[in-house]
Amino acid sequence: MSSYTEHVTRVLATDLEHPALGTVAVLTFAPPEGQERRPATLGPRSIEAVTGAIGDALDRADAGEIGAIAMTGTGKVFLAGADLSMFADPAAAQHVGPMTRAAHELQVRVLSSPVPILAHLNGVALGGGLEVALMADVRTAAPGVRGLAVPETGLGILPGWGGTTLLQSVVGPENAVRMILEDPARDRQLSAEQALDSGLVDALAPDLDAALEEFAALVAARLDQNADERPAADDAWPGRSAPLPAADTPEAEELRDALDAAHGAETRRTWTARLETQGAPAAARALDLLQKLPGSTVTEALARESEALTELVGSDASSASLYSAELLRRGKPGRAPVEGARELQKVGVAGAGLMASQIAAQLAIGLRVPVVMRDLDEDIAATGLAGARDVIAQTAAHGRLDEEAATTIAASLSATTDLAELAGCDLVIEAVPEVLEIKRSVFAELEGVLDADALLVTNTSSLSVTEMARDLDHPQRVVGLHFFNPVAKMPLVEVIHTEKTDETTLATALEVVRRLRKFAVRSADAPGFIVNRLLFRVLGGVLASLDAGADPDEVDASLDALGMPMRPFTLLDLVGLEVADHVGQVLREQLGDRFHASPGLSAMAERKARFTERSKNSVHPPASPTVAEAFGAGGTEDLSQVPVGDALLEKIQDGLAEEIGLMLGSGVVEQVEQVDLALILGAGFPRHRGGITPYLDQVGASQRVAGGPFHGERFTRQG
Ligand SMILES: NC(=O)c1ccc[n+]([C@@H]2O[C@H](COP(=O)([O-])OP(=O)(O)OC[C@H]3O[C@@H](n4cnc5c(N)ncnc54)[C@H](O)[C@@H]3O)[C@@H](O)[C@H]2O)c1
């Protein structure tokens, strides 16, 4: 039975008279009555309403009753696109075929409309919503509008209601290819102003009246310009030209060039092919459709689009991508303050090193209260303060703070070596060296200067928060906030409670994360928390094969099919070998020999070596020869027993499933979704794998080692 409930979009139809355009049929998309805060989306009945209303207006145009059609939306939304909750329900997903047919029939029909069509984007137009706007001859957008994009390839599908076929005719091949293939991978959506630059919209207009003025002027201009163009259809409004390039034309060549343009160290074509081998076929399918456009009829191109969409909907990648999208949507920092959080009027940071200065900057920006950093070393204090102020200047330079606010915030930061200056802080977070005794002494001295209810927060990445709080007078006010480096960019903070942490402390910690506009994932106080524990299960498997003598290049490439953003050797270099060696040993001591302590890694760390050679023009930096030397590659008698390639990947899948099962069983994390959210945001695990647990279900690892799938049948249905 279907669990999907559609919130049906309404289309309000009115006529208005315009001196130049004549009678304009105005279609306004609106959410269901009484649900004005909900965005208008496209489910099966909504698409029927939308295509039906546009079809009715076209009937009137054919009958000579109207001179133009205008579409717009209400509130902050034009049309927010397909209703994603529909895809999560396999019964409802069956509607995609008929919905696509309805959209395509209309895309073909509008080409022969005898009157010009306007879409005024008063707000968000995403995916299917933007594809409806592509039916228009002219698009205007209200200044300041955000959320214009076709994000489908990031959801494991592709713009399938005419977008893949028609977008290039509006914005040109380069912009279309970027919008369809690359923007979704970067979470990029256009603003009205950017859309104007790319040609997605023709003019900015604050409201429909102003939009109609722009429309009337453009309609007249198009009629003048279009004399030499191929018309879109016989008897169609003559300002509209054929949307697809003919074969072997300069336009066709431009499209091919756009598909072969550079994407980092590879081309867009090789990049999408690589994504396909990593289980994400949508971008490659979209690229294939784009390259077949020249010389095709619109009907042929739409038929291919429909076939590709049907194939992708319900694929492993799309179901896992939709799961990730939903996790990210629900996990987003909320609007309402966390209940029970205490007010903070001044906060402190112990340390002014790498993490401390970055955290101080984020606290100052997010909380807008005085922030005091305290280090033992005067020079480090001064450097840390300059670093924090630099972060604020960069935030302003990116347009995320106005100059005045940036100046005030920079002035609210200070740095000192004097412990007494932390007095009066309602919260102090420590980011001093990762040594338990140092952390304990810092908390002890802080208890001496702070009020009894001030929060003591640690940014430790591997030490026990409980141990840190053990000898304190008020251990209930201790909590962990594990920030990731670089702090400004990394969206995740692990929030660590001990058995003694009280509710106000936890609520306040969660509120701090919310005010910093970051995602909070809660973890109990257990070694490595969530992200590092699982990352080191992965890295431990890799290092174990290396220690057993396997070929470094083969080992490094073994996990490619999983689709991580970088190979393990690159990750090790990024983490830093000393840190990796230390954390690996801590985890092994505390969690047992599921975690591998690697003599090879210790040797590499001691030599201050790197796993990879620096390289700008290769997708994966090559392994450094030092690795083979330090690990004694080839020195084992029976290398056939050492897992590499698929065998290593399977071993790592099983390791992850086992570890996640243990974490859930012991209450380190309460819900499996939190594991995925943490891995996506904290370690860049692939969204098209759903983070990790949908993938572990899909490949059977959870069934092999964790007693069954993590998500029931949801990700194993298609077998
Ligand atoms: N570097 C990372 O990527 C990263 C990521 C997440 C968490 N962490 C954690 O953050 C913490 C700090 O790491 P970092 O890389 O910023 O180290 P860092 O060495 O850059 O900074 C530590 C600073 O603490 C100062 N310090 C030492 N004793 C002090 C005391 N008693 N009072 C005040 N200051 C004192 C030192 O002078 C130094 O400036 C560690 O617990 C680490 O595990 C680091």
The ligand as an SDF file (V2000), in Angstrom:
LIG
                    3D

 44 48  0  0  0  0  0  0  0  0999 V2000
   44.0220   19.3700   13.8940 N   0  0  0  0  0  0  0  0  0  0  0  0
   42.8950   18.7950   13.5690 C   0  0  0  0  0  0  0  0  0  0  0  0
   42.6040   18.4970   12.3850 O   0  0  0  0  0  0  0  0  0  0  0  0
   41.8840   18.5090   14.6350 C   0  0  0  0  0  0  0  0  0  0  0  0
   40.5660   18.1880   14.2790 C   0  0  0  0  0  0  0  0  0  0  0  0
   39.6250   17.9680   15.2750 C   0  0  0  0  0  0  0  0  0  0  0  0
   40.0180   18.0560   16.6030 C   0  0  0  0  0  0  0  0  0  0  0  0
   41.3100   18.3440   16.9150 N   0  0  0  0  0  0  0  0  0  0  0  0
   41.6540   18.4280   18.3290 C   0  0  0  0  0  0  0  0  0  0  0  0
   41.8380   19.7860   18.6830 O   0  0  0  0  0  0  0  0  0  0  0  0
   42.7750   19.8840   19.7410 C   0  0  0  0  0  0  0  0  0  0  0  0
   43.8560   20.8980   19.3620 C   0  0  0  0  0  0  0  0  0  0  0  0
   44.4730   20.5030   18.1760 O   0  0  0  0  0  0  0  0  0  0  0  0
   45.2780   21.5250   17.2800 P   0  0  0  0  0  0  0  0  0  0  0  0
   45.5990   20.8000   16.0310 O   0  0  0  0  0  0  0  0  0  0  0  0
   44.5830   22.8070   17.2240 O   0  0  0  0  0  0  0  0  0  0  0  0
   46.6190   21.6770   18.1460 O   0  0  0  0  0  0  0  0  0  0  0  0
   47.6670   22.8900   18.1880 P   0  0  0  0  0  0  0  0  0  0  0  0
   48.9440   22.2970   18.6530 O   0  0  0  0  0  0  0  0  0  0  0  0
   47.6440   23.6840   16.9390 O   0  0  0  0  0  0  0  0  0  0  0  0
   47.1120   23.8280   19.3450 O   0  0  0  0  0  0  0  0  0  0  0  0
   47.2080   23.5300   20.7140 C   0  0  0  0  0  0  0  0  0  0  0  0
   47.4920   24.8430   21.4370 C   0  0  0  0  0  0  0  0  0  0  0  0
   47.2720   24.6830   22.8150 O   0  0  0  0  0  0  0  0  0  0  0  0
   48.2010   25.4930   23.5080 C   0  0  0  0  0  0  0  0  0  0  0  0
   48.2620   25.0320   24.8860 N   0  0  0  0  0  0  0  0  0  0  0  0
   48.9610   24.0060   25.4450 C   0  0  0  0  0  0  0  0  0  0  0  0
   48.6750   23.9210   26.7510 N   0  0  0  0  0  0  0  0  0  0  0  0
   47.7760   24.8930   27.0490 C   0  0  0  0  0  0  0  0  0  0  0  0
   47.1110   25.3120   28.2230 C   0  0  0  0  0  0  0  0  0  0  0  0
   47.3110   24.6940   29.3720 N   0  0  0  0  0  0  0  0  0  0  0  0
   46.2690   26.3580   28.1420 N   0  0  0  0  0  0  0  0  0  0  0  0
   46.0670   27.0000   26.9910 C   0  0  0  0  0  0  0  0  0  0  0  0
   46.6840   26.6410   25.8390 N   0  0  0  0  0  0  0  0  0  0  0  0
   47.5250   25.6050   25.8740 C   0  0  0  0  0  0  0  0  0  0  0  0
   49.4760   25.3400   22.7190 C   0  0  0  0  0  0  0  0  0  0  0  0
   50.3540   26.4330   22.9540 O   0  0  0  0  0  0  0  0  0  0  0  0
   48.9300   25.3190   21.2920 C   0  0  0  0  0  0  0  0  0  0  0  0
   48.9100   26.6240   20.7410 O   0  0  0  0  0  0  0  0  0  0  0  0
   43.2850   18.4770   19.9800 C   0  0  0  0  0  0  0  0  0  0  0  0
   42.5510   17.9110   21.0250 O   0  0  0  0  0  0  0  0  0  0  0  0
   42.9710   17.7680   18.6880 C   0  0  0  0  0  0  0  0  0  0  0  0
   42.8020   16.3840   18.8510 O   0  0  0  0  0  0  0  0  0  0  0  0
   42.2360   18.5930   15.9680 C   0  0  0  0  0  0  0  0  0  0  0  0
  1  2  1  0
  2  3  2  0
  2  4  1  0
  4  5  1  0
  4 44  2  0
  5  6  2  0
  6  7  1  0
  7  8  2  0
  8  9  1  0
  8 44  1  0
  9 10  1  0
  9 42  1  0
 10 11  1  0
 11 12  1  0
 11 40  1  0
 12 13  1  0
 13 14  1  0
 14 15  2  0
 14 16  1  0
 14 17  1  0
 17 18  1  0
 18 19  2  0
 18 20  1  0
 18 21  1  0
 21 22  1  0
 22 23  1  0
 23 24  1  0
 23 38  1  0
 24 25  1  0
 25 26  1  0
 25 36  1  0
 26 27  1  0
 26 35  1  0
 27 28  2  0
 28 29  1  0
 29 30  1  0
 29 35  2  0
 30 31  1  0
 30 32  2  0
 32 33  1  0
 33 34  2  0
 34 35  1  0
 36 37  1  0
 36 38  1  0
 38 39  1  0
 40 41  1  0
 40 42  1  0
 42 43  1  0
M  CHG  2   8   1  16  -1
M  END
$$$$
